[in-house]
Amino acid sequence: MSLTKNESIDGTTLTIQIKGKFDFNLVQSFRQAYAQINESIIKVVIDLRETEYMDSSALGMLLNMRKTIESQVSTIQISNCQPQLRKILQISRFDKKFDIS
């Protein structure tokens, strides 16, 4: 389980990639990943390409992130969801709060 963050070359997109389990163990590192984003960032992408599991604390972390940065960025996207994660997000109605691809 790990978390990495990268800014795009043009400095407008922050990508946070989660590998393995997205659960309570990532609370601090996830919060730190978006805590001090640059003013130039207009889009945040949560890349779940290598995420195999997420629990309710992950949903809470996503909501807290949205609440914290929604006034700073125009788009928060959850991308590359595995089918089981997409189902969790849809059941939780996160498709109404986030751009999910």
The first five atom37 places (N, CA, C, CB, O) and aatype in JSON, in Angstrom:
{
  "aatype": [12, 15, 10, 16, 11, 2, 6, 15, 9, 3, 7, 16, 16, 10, 16, 9, 5, 9, 11, 7, 11, 13, 3, 13, 2, 10, 19, 5, 15, 13, 1, 5, 0, 18, 0, 5, 9, 2, 6, 15, 9, 9, 11, 19, 19, 9, 3, 10, 1, 6, 16, 6, 18, 12, 3, 15, 15, 0, 10, 7, 12, 10, 10, 2, 12, 1, 11, 16, 9, 6, 15, 5, 19, 15, 16, 9, 5, 9, 15, 2, 4, 5, 14, 5, 10, 1, 11, 9, 10, 5, 9, 15, 1, 13, 3, 11, 11, 13, 3, 9, 15],
  "atom_mask": [
    [1, 1, 1, 1, 1],
    [1, 1, 1, 1, 1],
    [1, 1, 1, 1, 1],
    [1, 1, 1, 1, 1],
    [1, 1, 1, 1, 1],
    [1, 1, 1, 1, 1],
    [1, 1, 1, 1, 1],
    [1, 1, 1, 1, 1],
    [1, 1, 1, 1, 1],
    [1, 1, 1, 1, 1],
    [1, 1, 1, 0, 1],
    [1, 1, 1, 1, 1],
    [1, 1, 1, 1, 1],
    [1, 1, 1, 1, 1],
    [1, 1, 1, 1, 1],
    [1, 1, 1, 1, 1],
    [1, 1, 1, 1, 1],
    [1, 1, 1, 1, 1],
    [1, 1, 1, 1, 1],
    [1, 1, 1, 0, 1],
    [1, 1, 1, 1, 1],
    [1, 1, 1, 1, 1],
    [1, 1, 1, 1, 1],
    [1, 1, 1, 1, 1],
    [1, 1, 1, 1, 1],
    [1, 1, 1, 1, 1],
    [1, 1, 1, 1, 1],
    [1, 1, 1, 1, 1],
    [1, 1, 1, 1, 1],
    [1, 1, 1, 1, 1],
    [1, 1, 1, 1, 1],
    [1, 1, 1, 1, 1],
    [1, 1, 1, 1, 1],
    [1, 1, 1, 1, 1],
    [1, 1, 1, 1, 1],
    [1, 1, 1, 1, 1],
    [1, 1, 1, 1, 1],
    [1, 1, 1, 1, 1],
    [1, 1, 1, 1, 1],
    [1, 1, 1, 1, 1],
    [1, 1, 1, 1, 1],
    [1, 1, 1, 1, 1],
    [1, 1, 1, 1, 1],
    [1, 1, 1, 1, 1],
    [1, 1, 1, 1, 1],
    [1, 1, 1, 1, 1],
    [1, 1, 1, 1, 1],
    [1, 1, 1, 1, 1],
    [1, 1, 1, 1, 1],
    [1, 1, 1, 1, 1],
    [1, 1, 1, 1, 1],
    [1, 1, 1, 1, 1],
    [1, 1, 1, 1, 1],
    [1, 1, 1, 1, 1],
    [1, 1, 1, 1, 1],
    [1, 1, 1, 1, 1],
    [1, 1, 1, 1, 1],
    [1, 1, 1, 1, 1],
    [1, 1, 1, 1, 1],
    [1, 1, 1, 0, 1],
    [1, 1, 1, 1, 1],
    [1, 1, 1, 1, 1],
    [1, 1, 1, 1, 1],
    [1, 1, 1, 1, 1],
    [1, 1, 1, 1, 1],
    [1, 1, 1, 1, 1],
    [1, 1, 1, 1, 1],
    [1, 1, 1, 1, 1],
    [1, 1, 1, 1, 1],
    [1, 1, 1, 1, 1],
    [1, 1, 1, 1, 1],
    [1, 1, 1, 1, 1],
    [1, 1, 1, 1, 1],
    [1, 1, 1, 1, 1],
    [1, 1, 1, 1, 1],
    [1, 1, 1, 1, 1],
    [1, 1, 1, 1, 1],
    [1, 1, 1, 1, 1],
    [1, 1, 1, 1, 1],
    [1, 1, 1, 1, 1],
    [1, 1, 1, 1, 1],
    [1, 1, 1, 1, 1],
    [1, 1, 1, 1, 1],
    [1, 1, 1, 1, 1],
    [1, 1, 1, 1, 1],
    [1, 1, 1, 1, 1],
    [1, 1, 1, 1, 1],
    [1, 1, 1, 1, 1],
    [1, 1, 1, 1, 1],
    [1, 1, 1, 1, 1],
    [1, 1, 1, 1, 1],
    [1, 1, 1, 1, 1],
    [1, 1, 1, 1, 1],
    [1, 1, 1, 1, 1],
    [1, 1, 1, 1, 1],
    [1, 1, 1, 1, 1],
    [1, 1, 1, 1, 1],
    [1, 1, 1, 1, 1],
    [1, 1, 1, 1, 1],
    [1, 1, 1, 1, 1],
    [1, 1, 1, 1, 1]
  ],
  "atom_positions": [
    [[0.85, -1.17, 0.0], [0.0, 0.0, 0.0], [0.89, 1.23, 0.0], [-0.97, 0.0, 1.22], [1.74, 1.4, 0.87]],
    [[0.69, 2.08, -1.0], [1.48, 3.3, -1.06], [0.72, 4.38, -1.81], [2.83, 3.03, -1.72], [-0.28, 4.13, -2.49]],
    [[1.23, 5.58, -1.66], [0.61, 6.74, -2.29], [1.72, 7.58, -2.9], [-0.23, 7.56, -1.26], [2.74, 7.84, -2.27]],
    [[1.51, 8.01, -4.14], [2.45, 8.92, -4.79], [1.67, 10.08, -5.36], [3.28, 8.19, -5.91], [0.49, 9.95, -5.7]],
    [[2.34, 11.22, -5.46], [1.69, 12.38, -6.07], [2.63, 12.99, -7.09], [1.27, 13.42, -5.01], [3.85, 13.01, -6.9]],
    [[2.04, 13.5, -8.17], [2.81, 14.12, -9.24], [2.04, 15.3, -9.79], [3.11, 13.1, -10.37], [0.81, 15.28, -9.87]],
    [[2.78, 16.33, -10.16], [2.18, 17.47, -10.84], [2.46, 17.34, -12.32], [2.72, 18.83, -10.28], [3.52, 16.85, -12.71]],
    [[1.52, 17.77, -13.15], [1.74, 17.75, -14.59], [2.83, 18.74, -14.95], [0.43, 18.07, -15.35], [3.17, 19.63, -14.16]],
    [[3.38, 18.58, -16.14], [4.47, 19.45, -16.59], [4.04, 20.91, -16.62], [4.94, 19.02, -17.98], [4.82, 21.8, -16.28]],
    [[2.79, 21.16, -17.03], [2.32, 22.55, -17.08], [1.86, 23.08, -15.72], [1.18, 22.66, -18.07], [1.48, 24.25, -15.59]],
    [[1.89, 22.21, -14.7], [1.59, 22.64, -13.34], [0.12, 22.85, -13.03], [0.0, 0.0, 0.0], [-0.21, 23.47, -12.02]],
    [[-0.78, 22.34, -13.89], [-2.21, 22.58, -13.67], [-2.95, 21.37, -13.1], [-2.84, 22.98, -14.96], [-4.1, 21.49, -12.66]],
    [[-2.31, 20.2, -13.11], [-2.97, 18.98, -12.65], [-2.13, 18.27, -11.59], [-3.25, 18.04, -13.83], [-0.93, 18.06, -11.78]],
    [[-2.77, 17.92, -10.49], [-2.14, 17.12, -9.45], [-2.75, 15.73, -9.52], [-2.32, 17.77, -8.02], [-3.97, 15.57, -9.45]],
    [[-1.89, 14.71, -9.66], [-2.36, 13.33, -9.68], [-1.89, 12.63, -8.42], [-1.86, 12.59, -10.96], [-0.7, 12.64, -8.1]],
    [[-2.83, 12.01, -7.71], [-2.52, 11.22, -6.53], [-2.84, 9.78, -6.88], [-3.33, 11.71, -5.25], [-3.99, 9.43, -7.14]],
    [[-1.8, 8.94, -6.88], [-1.99, 7.53, -7.25], [-1.9, 6.66, -6.01], [-0.94, 7.09, -8.3], [-0.98, 6.8, -5.2]],
    [[-2.87, 5.77, -5.86], [-2.92, 4.89, -4.7], [-2.72, 3.46, -5.16], [-4.26, 5.05, -3.93], [-3.42, 2.97, -6.04]],
    [[-1.75, 2.79, -4.56], [-1.45, 1.4, -4.91], [-1.79, 0.51, -3.73], [0.05, 1.23, -5.31], [-1.46, 0.81, -2.58]],
    [[-2.46, -0.6, -4.02], [-2.82, -1.54, -2.96], [-4.13, -1.16, -2.3], [0.0, 0.0, 0.0], [-5.13, -0.96, -2.98]],
    [[-4.12, -1.07, -0.99], [-5.34, -0.77, -0.23], [-5.47, 0.72, 0.05], [-5.35, -1.56, 1.08], [-4.52, 1.37, 0.48]],
    [[-6.66, 1.23, -0.2], [-6.99, 2.62, 0.13], [-7.85, 2.54, 1.38], [-7.74, 3.36, -1.08], [-9.07, 2.38, 1.31]],
    [[-7.2, 2.67, 2.54], [-7.9, 2.52, 3.81], [-7.34, 3.48, 4.85], [-7.8, 1.07, 4.32], [-6.57, 4.38, 4.52]],
    [[-7.73, 3.29, 6.08], [-7.38, 4.2, 7.17], [-5.87, 4.43, 7.32], [-7.93, 3.66, 8.47], [-5.46, 5.49, 7.79]],
    [[-5.07, 3.47, 6.94], [-3.61, 3.61, 7.05], [-3.06, 4.74, 6.19], [-2.95, 2.31, 6.66], [-1.93, 5.18, 6.42]],
    [[-3.82, 5.21, 5.22], [-3.35, 6.27, 4.33], [-3.86, 7.67, 4.71], [-3.76, 5.96, 2.92], [-3.62, 8.63, 3.99]],
    [[-4.55, 7.78, 5.83], [-5.17, 9.07, 6.2], [-4.15, 10.21, 6.17], [-5.8, 8.98, 7.6], [-4.37, 11.21, 5.49]],
    [[-3.06, 10.07, 6.89], [-2.07, 11.17, 6.97], [-1.43, 11.47, 5.63], [-1.0, 10.83, 7.98], [-1.35, 12.63, 5.23]],
    [[-0.96, 10.44, 4.94], [-0.27, 10.69, 3.66], [-1.23, 11.22, 2.61], [0.4, 9.4, 3.16], [-0.84, 12.05, 1.78]],
    [[-2.48, 10.77, 2.61], [-3.46, 11.29, 1.65], [-3.73, 12.76, 1.92], [-4.78, 10.49, 1.72], [-3.76, 13.57, 0.99]],
    [[-3.92, 13.11, 3.17], [-4.18, 14.51, 3.53], [-2.99, 15.39, 3.14], [-4.46, 14.64, 5.05], [-3.17, 16.48, 2.6]],
    [[-1.78, 14.92, 3.4], [-0.58, 15.68, 3.05], [-0.43, 15.86, 1.54], [0.66, 15.0, 3.62], [0.13, 16.85, 1.08]],
    [[-0.92, 14.9, 0.77], [-0.78, 14.95, -0.68], [-1.51, 16.15, -1.29], [-1.31, 13.67, -1.29], [-1.05, 16.69, -2.3]],
    [[-2.62, 16.56, -0.7], [-3.37, 17.7, -1.26], [-3.38, 18.92, -0.35], [-4.79, 17.28, -1.54], [-3.96, 19.95, -0.71]],
    [[-2.76, 18.84, 0.81], [-2.85, 19.91, 1.81], [-2.32, 21.25, 1.31], [-2.09, 19.51, 3.05], [-2.91, 22.29, 1.59]],
    [[-1.23, 21.24, 0.59], [-0.63, 22.5, 0.16], [-0.43, 22.5, -1.34], [0.71, 22.74, 0.88], [0.7, 22.48, -1.83]],
    [[-1.53, 22.52, -2.07], [-1.41, 22.52, -3.53], [-1.17, 23.93, -4.03], [-2.66, 21.92, -4.18], [-1.6, 24.91, -3.43]],
    [[-0.47, 24.01, -5.14], [-0.15, 25.3, -5.75], [-1.4, 25.98, -6.28], [0.87, 25.12, -6.87], [-2.39, 25.32, -6.59]],
    [[-1.34, 27.3, -6.37], [-2.46, 28.06, -6.92], [-2.72, 27.72, -8.37], [-2.2, 29.55, -6.78], [-3.84, 27.9, -8.86]],
    [[-1.7, 27.24, -9.07], [-1.84, 26.93, -10.5], [-2.61, 25.63, -10.75], [-0.48, 26.83, -11.14], [-3.05, 25.38, -11.87]],
    [[-2.79, 24.81, -9.71], [-3.5, 23.54, -9.87], [-5.0, 23.81, -10.05], [-3.26, 22.61, -8.64], [-5.63, 24.44, -9.19]],
    [[-5.56, 23.34, -11.17], [-7.0, 23.5, -11.4], [-7.73, 22.15, -11.45], [-7.23, 24.26, -12.71], [-8.96, 22.1, -11.44]],
    [[-6.95, 21.06, -11.49], [-7.56, 19.74, -11.57], [-6.79, 18.78, -10.66], [-7.57, 19.21, -13.04], [-5.56, 18.77, -10.65]],
    [[-7.53, 17.97, -9.91], [-6.93, 16.93, -9.07], [-7.47, 15.59, -9.56], [-7.24, 17.15, -7.54], [-8.68, 15.41, -9.7]],
    [[-6.56, 14.65, -9.83], [-6.94, 13.32, -10.28], [-6.52, 12.31, -9.23], [-6.3, 12.99, -11.67], [-5.36, 12.26, -8.82]],
    [[-7.47, 11.49, -8.79], [-7.18, 10.38, -7.89], [-7.13, 9.14, -8.78], [-8.26, 10.25, -6.72], [-8.16, 8.67, -9.26]],
    [[-5.93, 8.61, -8.98], [-5.73, 7.47, -9.88], [-5.8, 6.17, -9.09], [-4.36, 7.59, -10.62], [-4.94, 5.89, -8.25]],
    [[-6.83, 5.38, -9.37], [-7.04, 4.12, -8.65], [-6.68, 2.91, -9.51], [-8.49, 4.01, -8.19], [-7.16, 1.81, -9.25]],
    [[-5.85, 3.11, -10.51], [-5.44, 2.05, -11.43], [-4.89, 0.82, -10.7], [-4.4, 2.58, -12.4], [-5.18, -0.31, -11.09]],
    [[-4.1, 1.05, -9.67], [-3.48, -0.07, -8.94], [-4.05, -0.25, -7.54], [-1.98, 0.15, -8.85], [-3.42, -0.84, -6.67]],
    [[-5.27, 0.25, -7.35], [-5.95, 0.11, -6.06], [-6.83, -1.12, -6.1], [-6.79, 1.38, -5.71], [-7.68, -1.25, -6.98]],
    [[-6.63, -2.02, -5.16], [-7.39, -3.27, -5.16], [-8.51, -3.29, -4.13], [-6.47, -4.43, -4.93], [-9.37, -4.17, -4.16]],
    [[-8.49, -2.31, -3.2], [-9.46, -2.34, -2.1], [-9.66, -0.93, -1.58], [-8.99, -3.28, -0.96], [-8.7, -0.15, -1.49]],
    [[-10.88, -0.59, -1.23], [-11.15, 0.67, -0.54], [-12.26, 0.42, 0.47], [-11.54, 1.8, -1.55], [-13.18, -0.35, 0.24]],
    [[-12.14, 1.1, 1.61], [-13.16, 0.94, 2.65], [-13.85, 2.28, 2.92], [-12.53, 0.39, 3.96], [-13.62, 3.26, 2.21]],
    [[-14.67, 2.31, 3.94], [-15.44, 3.52, 4.23], [-14.55, 4.69, 4.62], [-16.44, 3.25, 5.34], [-14.91, 5.84, 4.39]],
    [[-13.4, 4.41, 5.21], [-12.5, 5.52, 5.55], [-11.95, 6.18, 4.29], [-11.34, 5.02, 6.44], [-11.71, 7.39, 4.28]],
    [[-11.77, 5.41, 3.22], [-11.33, 5.99, 1.95], [-12.4, 6.93, 1.4], [-11.01, 4.87, 0.92], [-12.09, 7.99, 0.88]],
    [[-13.65, 6.53, 1.52], [-14.75, 7.39, 1.08], [-14.75, 8.69, 1.89], [-16.11, 6.66, 1.22], [-14.94, 9.78, 1.34]],
    [[-14.53, 8.57, 3.18], [-14.45, 9.75, 4.03], [-13.29, 10.65, 3.65], [0.0, 0.0, 0.0], [-13.43, 11.87, 3.66]],
    [[-12.16, 10.06, 3.33], [-10.99, 10.86, 2.92], [-11.28, 11.61, 1.62], [-9.76, 9.95, 2.73], [-10.87, 12.77, 1.48]],
    [[-11.97, 10.97, 0.69], [-12.32, 11.64, -0.56], [-13.26, 12.82, -0.3], [-12.97, 10.64, -1.54], [-13.1, 13.89, -0.89]],
    [[-14.24, 12.62, 0.57], [-15.15, 13.71, 0.9], [-14.45, 14.86, 1.6], [-16.28, 13.19, 1.78], [-14.72, 16.03, 1.31]],
    [[-13.54, 14.54, 2.53], [-12.77, 15.59, 3.21], [-11.91, 16.36, 2.23], [-11.9, 14.98, 4.31], [-11.79, 17.59, 2.33]],
    [[-11.29, 15.64, 1.29], [-10.47, 16.31, 0.28], [-11.34, 17.27, -0.53], [-9.77, 15.28, -0.64], [-10.96, 18.41, -0.77]],
    [[-12.48, 16.79, -0.96], [-13.38, 17.63, -1.77], [-13.76, 18.89, -1.01], [-14.65, 16.84, -2.18], [-13.72, 19.99, -1.56]],
    [[-14.13, 18.73, 0.24], [-14.53, 19.87, 1.07], [-13.38, 20.87, 1.23], [-15.0, 19.38, 2.45], [-13.6, 22.08, 1.23]],
    [[-12.17, 20.34, 1.36], [-11.01, 21.2, 1.58], [-10.58, 21.96, 0.34], [-9.85, 20.36, 2.07], [-10.23, 23.14, 0.43]],
    [[-10.61, 21.33, -0.83], [-10.03, 21.96, -2.02], [-11.02, 22.38, -3.09], [-9.06, 21.03, -2.63], [-10.62, 22.94, -4.11]],
    [[-12.31, 22.13, -2.89], [-13.27, 22.43, -3.96], [-13.3, 23.9, -4.37], [-14.64, 22.0, -3.53], [-13.66, 24.21, -5.5]],
    [[-12.94, 24.79, -3.47], [-12.92, 26.21, -3.83], [-11.65, 26.59, -4.6], [-13.03, 27.07, -2.57], [-11.59, 27.66, -5.21]],
    [[-10.65, 25.72, -4.58], [-9.37, 26.01, -5.25], [-9.28, 25.4, -6.64], [-8.24, 25.5, -4.41], [-8.59, 25.95, -7.5]],
    [[-9.94, 24.28, -6.88], [-9.81, 23.58, -8.15], [-11.16, 23.5, -8.86], [-9.24, 22.17, -7.93], [-12.21, 23.58, -8.22]],
    [[-11.12, 23.35, -10.18], [-12.37, 23.27, -10.93], [-12.85, 21.83, -11.09], [-12.2, 23.91, -12.29], [-14.05, 21.6, -11.26]],
    [[-11.93, 20.86, -11.05], [-12.3, 19.47, -11.28], [-11.59, 18.55, -10.3], [-11.99, 19.06, -12.71], [-10.39, 18.69, -10.07]],
    [[-12.34, 17.61, -9.74], [-11.75, 16.52, -8.97], [-12.23, 15.24, -9.65], [-12.18, 16.57, -7.42], [-13.42, 14.93, -9.68]],
    [[-11.27, 14.5, -10.19], [-11.6, 13.31, -10.96], [-11.06, 12.06, -10.28], [-11.04, 13.42, -12.39], [-9.93, 12.04, -9.79]],
    [[-11.88, 11.01, -10.25], [-11.43, 9.7, -9.79], [-11.31, 8.85, -11.04], [-12.44, 9.06, -8.72], [-12.3, 8.6, -11.72]],
    [[-10.1, 8.4, -11.34], [-9.88, 7.73, -12.61], [-9.37, 6.3, -12.46], [-8.91, 8.52, -13.44], [-8.86, 5.9, -11.41]],
    [[-9.52, 5.55, -13.55], [-9.0, 4.19, -13.68], [-9.52, 3.25, -12.59], [-7.5, 4.21, -13.64], [-8.77, 2.45, -12.04]],
    [[-10.81, 3.35, -12.29], [-11.41, 2.51, -11.25], [-11.54, 1.06, -11.72], [-12.79, 3.05, -10.85], [-11.96, 0.79, -12.84]],
    [[-11.18, 0.14, -10.85], [-11.48, -1.26, -11.07], [-13.0, -1.42, -10.94], [-10.7, -2.2, -10.06], [-13.63, -0.61, -10.25]],
    [[-13.59, -2.43, -11.57], [-15.06, -2.59, -11.51], [-15.62, -2.64, -10.09], [-15.46, -3.85, -12.24], [-16.67, -2.05, -9.82]],
    [[-14.94, -3.33, -9.17], [-15.46, -3.44, -7.8], [-15.4, -2.09, -7.09], [-14.66, -4.49, -7.01], [-16.26, -1.79, -6.26]],
    [[-14.4, -1.27, -7.39], [-14.31, 0.06, -6.78], [-15.36, 1.0, -7.38], [-12.9, 0.66, -6.96], [-15.96, 1.8, -6.66]],
    [[-15.56, 0.91, -8.68], [-16.58, 1.73, -9.33], [-17.96, 1.44, -8.73], [-16.59, 1.47, -10.86], [-18.76, 2.35, -8.53]],
    [[-18.21, 0.18, -8.44], [-19.5, -0.2, -7.84], [-19.67, 0.42, -6.46], [-19.62, -1.74, -7.75], [-20.75, 0.93, -6.13]],
    [[-18.61, 0.38, -5.65], [-18.65, 1.01, -4.32], [-18.94, 2.5, -4.45], [-17.31, 0.8, -3.57], [-19.77, 3.04, -3.72]],
    [[-18.26, 3.16, -5.39], [-18.45, 4.6, -5.59], [-19.86, 4.91, -6.07], [-17.42, 5.13, -6.58], [-20.45, 5.91, -5.65]],
    [[-20.4, 4.08, -6.94], [-21.75, 4.32, -7.43], [-22.8, 4.08, -6.35], [-22.04, 3.44, -8.64], [-23.74, 4.86, -6.22]],
    [[-22.64, 3.01, -5.58], [-23.58, 2.73, -4.49], [-23.57, 3.87, -3.47], [-23.22, 1.4, -3.79], [-24.6, 4.23, -2.91]],
    [[-22.39, 4.43, -3.25], [-22.23, 5.54, -2.3], [-22.6, 6.89, -2.92], [-20.78, 5.59, -1.79], [-22.51, 7.93, -2.26]],
    [[-23.02, 6.87, -4.18], [-23.44, 8.05, -4.93], [-22.32, 9.08, -5.12], [-24.6, 8.7, -4.24], [-22.58, 10.28, -5.22]],
    [[-21.1, 8.6, -5.15], [-19.97, 9.48, -5.39], [-19.93, 9.97, -6.83], [-18.67, 8.77, -5.05], [-19.27, 10.96, -7.14]],
    [[-20.66, 9.28, -7.72], [-20.74, 9.73, -9.11], [-21.48, 11.07, -9.22], [-21.44, 8.67, -9.97], [-21.4, 11.74, -10.25]],
    [[-22.19, 11.46, -8.16], [-22.87, 12.75, -8.12], [-21.94, 13.86, -7.62], [-24.11, 12.68, -7.24], [-22.2, 15.04, -7.86]],
    [[-20.87, 13.49, -6.93], [-19.97, 14.46, -6.32], [-18.63, 14.58, -7.04], [-19.72, 14.09, -4.9], [-17.96, 15.61, -6.94]],
    [[-18.24, 13.52, -7.78], [-16.94, 13.48, -8.45], [-17.11, 13.07, -9.9], [-15.99, 12.51, -7.73], [-18.1, 12.44, -10.28]],
    [[-16.15, 13.45, -10.71], [-16.06, 12.98, -12.1], [-15.35, 11.63, -12.04], [-15.3, 14.01, -13.04], [-14.17, 11.58, -11.72]],
    [[-16.06, 10.54, -12.34], [-15.47, 9.2, -12.24], [-15.31, 8.62, -13.62], [-16.35, 8.27, -11.36], [-16.24, 8.57, -14.42]],
    [[-14.07, 8.17, -13.9], [-13.8, 7.57, -15.21], [-13.07, 6.25, -15.06], [-12.98, 8.53, -16.09], [-12.75, 5.6, -16.05]]
  ]
}
